[in-house]
Every structure is written in C-alpha cells, then in structure tokens.
Amino acid sequence: MATIKREHADAPDRNTDPLSGEAGAHPVGAGLGAAAGGAAIGAAGGAVAGPAGAAVGAVVGGVLGGLAGKEVAESYDPTVEDAYWREAYTTRPYYDKTATYAEYRPAYRYGWESRSKHAGKTFDQVEPALGRDWEMARAESRLAWDKAKHATRDAWERLENAKSGPACGVKS
C-alpha cells in the first residue's frame, strides 16, 4: 500500500490546493461551483455537438464551475470572521445578554457561508430561503430565526461591505 509523504509529518493538514499548492483550498466551494452551474452550462453548450459533445461540455463546464466555486469560497477567511464576531457580538444592537457566543456563532457562520454561496444576490433576496433552512444550519444554537437572522445579516453584510485585506476577513 502506498503512503503519502508529508513535508512536515507533525504539521497540521493545510488543505492544500492541488493546482496552486497554496493552503486553504475549499473543496466544498469548488464542488458546489461544479455541481451547481458549471456542469449544466457545459452540457447545454456541448449539446449542439450531440451526446458526445454534451458529455465533454459537462466535464469542461464542471471544471470551470469548480474553479469559480473555489474562488468564491476562498474570498473570505472563516478563522478571521469567527475571531471578529467572537469579539464583536456583544456590541451589536440585537445582542441578548442571556445568549452566549456559542448561540450566535452558527448564525454568523451561516451569514458568511451563505454570502459566498449566493454571490451576486442581496440578503433580502435570499432571506426567505435562509429562514427555511435555518433549522438545519443552527447546530447548537437555541436562537429562533427571528433572532438569528440579525446576526446572519450582519455577517453577510460585513463580507459584502469589506473592501480587502485580512483585517476585514476578506482575502485580497
């Protein structure tokens, strides 16, 4: 059986991008990009050349869609976002002093992840869908959507309004 040699056996997994070698690849974002749009668009475009063209188009479109999804997923740093909200959540107007950061954290994460997933749309455009899906995203949070949506919007808008730089949690 083959073994995988790591440069530093004691180093944590850097989730290295297979194309660039950079740390922080987001396979979920790449996969979502490939599945959500690239493959379908490629198949539709290739269909002009018949079934074989549709198959080739789906593969090419899937690769391109995966790269687009990766770019969106890597446009923010979840570690920076989590650290920011851990410090800032008590200063927000919707903050309830009976709720801990563990209650708010899933709502903030839902906001920054949803912003990446729905690039090009406003929070108001997707809020009904986010509300419907909150039950699955809430993890350990006891917050109902009517309270969680404020933190979710806050995290969404932080990414939307960020210009660049690691201090904003958005990679340049």
LOBA-766245 format. One record per residue (C-alpha): residue number from 1; y, z, x. Coordinates in pm, 1 decimal, always signed. Each point is the difference from the previous one (the first is absolute). Example, Ala and Ser with C-alpha at 12.3 -4.5 7.8 and 13.67 -1.06 7.14 Angstrom:
REM residues 2
<num=1&yy=-450.0&zz=+780.0&xx=+1230.0>
<num=2&yy=+344.0&zz=-66.0&xx=+137.0>
***
This chain:
REM residues 172
<num=1&yy=+0.0&zz=+0.0&xx=+0.0>
<num=2&yy=+345.1&zz=-94.6&xx=+135.5>
<num=3&yy=+259.8&zz=+267.3&xx=+53.8>
<num=4&yy=+370.1&zz=-38.2&xx=-36.8>
<num=5&yy=+186.8&zz=+96.1&xx=+313.3>
<num=6&yy=+329.3&zz=+175.4&xx=-62.3>
<num=7&yy=+263.9&zz=+0.2&xx=+267.6>
<num=8&yy=+46.1&zz=+375.5&xx=-41.9>
<num=9&yy=-306.0&zz=+164.9&xx=-150.9>
<num=10&yy=+195.3&zz=+312.0&xx=-90.5>
<num=11&yy=+293.2&zz=-193.4&xx=-152.4>
<num=12&yy=+29.1&zz=-6.3&xx=-379.7>
<num=13&yy=-69.2&zz=-325.5&xx=-182.2>
<num=14&yy=+324.0&zz=-198.1&xx=+13.9>
<num=15&yy=-106.6&zz=-239.6&xx=-277.0>
<num=16&yy=+81.6&zz=-285.8&xx=+237.0>
<num=17&yy=+104.7&zz=-337.0&xx=-138.3>
<num=18&yy=-269.4&zz=-250.5&xx=+99.2>
<num=19&yy=+255.9&zz=-278.5&xx=+52.4>
<num=20&yy=+285.3&zz=+171.1&xx=+183.6>
<num=21&yy=-179.0&zz=+304.9&xx=+143.6>
<num=22&yy=+277.2&zz=+223.6&xx=-133.2>
<num=23&yy=-79.7&zz=+335.5&xx=-155.1>
<num=24&yy=+47.1&zz=+51.2&xx=-370.6>
<num=25&yy=-177.1&zz=-293.5&xx=-162.4>
<num=26&yy=-23.7&zz=+39.9&xx=-375.2>
<num=27&yy=-330.1&zz=-154.2&xx=-112.6>
<num=28&yy=+65.5&zz=+101.1&xx=-360.2>
<num=29&yy=+333.2&zz=-181.2&xx=-3.9>
<num=30&yy=-152.2&zz=-304.5&xx=+163.6>
<num=31&yy=-289.4&zz=+4.0&xx=-244.0>
<num=32&yy=+228.2&zz=+35.7&xx=-299.5>
<num=33&yy=+211.1&zz=-290.7&xx=+120.9>
<num=34&yy=-306.1&zz=-218.9&xx=+43.7>
<num=35&yy=-158.3&zz=+92.8&xx=-331.1>
<num=36&yy=+314.2&zz=+13.3&xx=-207.7>
<num=37&yy=+156.0&zz=-330.2&xx=+77.1>
<num=38&yy=-89.1&zz=-192.8&xx=+308.3>
<num=39&yy=-352.6&zz=-98.4&xx=-96.4>
<num=40&yy=+97.6&zz=-102.9&xx=-351.7>
<num=41&yy=+294.5&zz=-206.5&xx=+117.7>
<num=42&yy=-208.0&zz=-161.9&xx=+274.7>
<num=43&yy=-280.7&zz=-84.4&xx=-242.6>
<num=44&yy=+243.6&zz=-152.4&xx=-247.8>
<num=45&yy=+164.0&zz=-208.6&xx=+269.4>
<num=46&yy=-333.8&zz=-110.6&xx=+143.3>
<num=47&yy=-139.2&zz=-92.4&xx=-343.3>
<num=48&yy=+181.2&zz=-333.5&xx=+26.7>
<num=49&yy=-260.8&zz=-96.6&xx=+261.0>
<num=50&yy=-289.4&zz=+107.2&xx=-224.9>
<num=51&yy=-238.1&zz=+297.2&xx=+19.4>
<num=52&yy=-26.2&zz=-8.2&xx=+379.8>
<num=53&yy=+379.2&zz=-10.9&xx=+27.6>
<num=54&yy=+27.8&zz=+296.6&xx=-235.8>
<num=55&yy=-241.7&zz=+202.4&xx=+215.8>
<num=56&yy=+186.3&zz=-80.7&xx=+322.2>
<num=57&yy=+332.9&zz=+64.0&xx=-171.9>
<num=58&yy=-121.3&zz=+342.0&xx=-119.3>
<num=59&yy=-98.7&zz=+101.7&xx=+353.4>
<num=60&yy=+324.9&zz=-119.4&xx=+156.1>
<num=61&yy=+204.4&zz=+151.5&xx=-282.1>
<num=62&yy=-190.6&zz=+326.6&xx=+32.2>
<num=63&yy=+81.7&zz=+24.9&xx=+369.8>
<num=64&yy=+368.0&zz=-75.5&xx=-60.9>
<num=65&yy=+11.3&zz=+241.4&xx=-292.8>
<num=66&yy=-164.5&zz=+267.5&xx=+212.7>
<num=67&yy=+264.8&zz=-40.5&xx=+266.4>
<num=68&yy=+275.2&zz=+26.7&xx=-262.2>
<num=69&yy=-161.7&zz=+312.4&xx=-146.9>
<num=70&yy=-27.4&zz=+151.7&xx=+347.3>
<num=71&yy=+369.3&zz=-62.7&xx=+61.7>
<num=72&yy=+97.4&zz=+173.4&xx=-324.3>
<num=73&yy=-232.1&zz=+295.5&xx=+65.5>
<num=74&yy=+133.9&zz=+43.7&xx=+352.6>
<num=75&yy=+365.8&zz=-12.7&xx=-104.2>
<num=76&yy=+13.0&zz=+380.2&xx=-20.4>
<num=77&yy=-152.2&zz=+290.9&xx=+188.4>
<num=78&yy=-183.6&zz=+236.2&xx=-237.7>
<num=79&yy=+7.9&zz=+280.6&xx=+258.7>
<num=80&yy=+378.6&zz=-19.9&xx=+23.7>
<num=81&yy=+33.6&zz=-21.3&xx=-378.5>
<num=82&yy=-222.3&zz=+304.8&xx=-53.0>
<num=83&yy=+193.6&zz=+202.0&xx=+259.5>
<num=84&yy=+331.2&zz=-102.7&xx=-157.8>
<num=85&yy=-101.8&zz=+100.1&xx=-352.3>
<num=86&yy=-161.0&zz=+325.1&xx=+116.9>
<num=87&yy=+343.4&zz=+103.9&xx=+130.0>
<num=88&yy=+214.6&zz=-156.3&xx=-273.8>
<num=89&yy=-185.9&zz=+63.0&xx=-327.5>
<num=90&yy=+164.3&zz=+338.0&xx=-65.4>
<num=91&yy=+345.1&zz=-162.7&xx=+14.2>
<num=92&yy=-67.9&zz=-253.7&xx=-275.1>
<num=93&yy=+154.7&zz=+45.7&xx=-346.7>
<num=94&yy=-338.9&zz=-16.0&xx=-173.8>
<num=95&yy=-154.9&zz=+268.6&xx=+223.5>
<num=96&yy=-174.8&zz=+277.2&xx=-190.0>
<num=97&yy=-28.2&zz=+316.8&xx=+213.1>
<num=98&yy=-334.5&zz=+82.8&xx=-159.1>
<num=99&yy=-149.6&zz=-319.6&xx=+149.2>
<num=100&yy=-111.5&zz=-22.3&xx=+363.6>
<num=101&yy=+16.3&zz=-302.3&xx=+225.5>
<num=102&yy=-372.1&zz=-49.1&xx=-66.4>
<num=103&yy=+98.2&zz=-67.1&xx=-364.2>
<num=104&yy=+270.4&zz=-251.6&xx=+93.1>
<num=105&yy=-176.0&zz=-170.1&xx=+292.0>
<num=106&yy=-221.4&zz=-231.3&xx=-212.0>
<num=107&yy=+308.3&zz=-114.1&xx=-194.9>
<num=108&yy=+191.2&zz=-83.7&xx=+317.7>
<num=109&yy=-303.5&zz=-179.8&xx=+146.5>
<num=110&yy=-40.1&zz=-187.5&xx=-327.3>
<num=111&yy=+363.3&zz=-109.4&xx=+29.8>
<num=112&yy=-14.5&zz=-136.5&xx=+353.4>
<num=113&yy=-339.7&zz=-161.6&xx=-49.1>
<num=114&yy=+100.9&zz=-152.7&xx=-333.8>
<num=115&yy=+323.1&zz=-135.4&xx=+149.4>
<num=116&yy=-204.0&zz=-189.9&xx=+255.7>
<num=117&yy=-250.3&zz=-117.9&xx=-258.1>
<num=118&yy=+271.0&zz=-128.3&xx=-236.2>
<num=119&yy=+238.5&zz=-151.0&xx=+255.4>
<num=120&yy=+268.9&zz=-206.3&xx=-168.0>
<num=121&yy=-2.4&zz=+204.5&xx=-321.8>
<num=122&yy=+217.0&zz=+291.6&xx=-104.9>
<num=123&yy=-130.1&zz=+344.2&xx=-81.9>
<num=124&yy=+108.7&zz=-46.5&xx=-361.7>
<num=125&yy=-207.4&zz=-318.4&xx=-24.3>
<num=126&yy=-320.7&zz=+174.5&xx=+106.7>
<num=127&yy=+60.6&zz=+354.4&xx=-128.5>
<num=128&yy=-207.8&zz=-45.1&xx=-318.2>
<num=129&yy=-301.3&zz=-109.3&xx=+206.7>
<num=130&yy=+56.4&zz=+278.3&xx=+251.0>
<num=131&yy=+9.2&zz=+252.0&xx=-283.1>
<num=132&yy=-329.9&zz=-129.4&xx=-137.1>
<num=133&yy=-162.5&zz=+22.0&xx=+343.8>
<num=134&yy=+141.0&zz=+340.7&xx=+97.3>
<num=135&yy=-312.0&zz=+184.5&xx=-117.3>
<num=136&yy=-206.1&zz=-179.3&xx=+266.5>
<num=137&yy=+265.4&zz=+39.2&xx=+272.8>
<num=138&yy=+95.7&zz=+363.4&xx=-57.2>
<num=139&yy=-273.4&zz=+159.6&xx=+217.0>
<num=140&yy=+58.7&zz=+377.7&xx=+2.6>
<num=141&yy=+339.5&zz=-17.8&xx=-167.7>
<num=142&yy=+43.0&zz=+176.2&xx=-332.0>
<num=143&yy=+320.6&zz=-193.3&xx=-69.0>
<num=144&yy=-1.5&zz=-206.7&xx=-317.1>
<num=145&yy=+148.3&zz=-349.9&xx=+31.7>
<num=146&yy=+328.0&zz=+104.8&xx=-164.6>
<num=147&yy=+59.9&zz=+226.2&xx=+304.6>
<num=148&yy=-183.6&zz=-196.8&xx=+268.5>
<num=149&yy=+184.4&zz=-324.2&xx=-72.5>
<num=150&yy=+322.9&zz=+141.4&xx=+145.7>
<num=151&yy=-164.6&zz=+66.3&xx=+337.3>
<num=152&yy=-179.9&zz=-335.8&xx=-17.9>
<num=153&yy=+329.0&zz=-179.4&xx=-67.6>
<num=154&yy=+167.6&zz=+195.2&xx=+279.9>
<num=155&yy=-258.4&zz=-112.5&xx=+257.1>
<num=156&yy=+10.1&zz=-358.0&xx=-134.6>
<num=157&yy=+379.2&zz=-14.1&xx=+24.9>
<num=158&yy=+4.0&zz=+153.3&xx=+348.2>
<num=159&yy=-203.0&zz=-297.1&xx=+124.1>
<num=160&yy=+197.0&zz=-244.9&xx=-208.5>
<num=161&yy=+330.1&zz=+124.3&xx=+141.7>
<num=162&yy=-111.5&zz=+52.4&xx=+359.8>
<num=163&yy=+144.7&zz=-249.2&xx=+241.3>
<num=164&yy=-220.6&zz=+50.8&xx=+307.1>
<num=165&yy=-117.3&zz=+236.3&xx=+265.2>
<num=166&yy=-258.9&zz=+272.7&xx=+26.9>
<num=167&yy=+249.2&zz=+266.0&xx=-112.3>
<num=168&yy=-8.2&zz=-163.2&xx=-342.8>
<num=169&yy=-378.7&zz=-19.0&xx=-2.9>
<num=170&yy=+26.6&zz=-377.8&xx=-9.2>
<num=171&yy=-119.4&zz=-198.8&xx=+297.8>
<num=172&yy=+240.2&zz=-258.0&xx=+134.7>
***
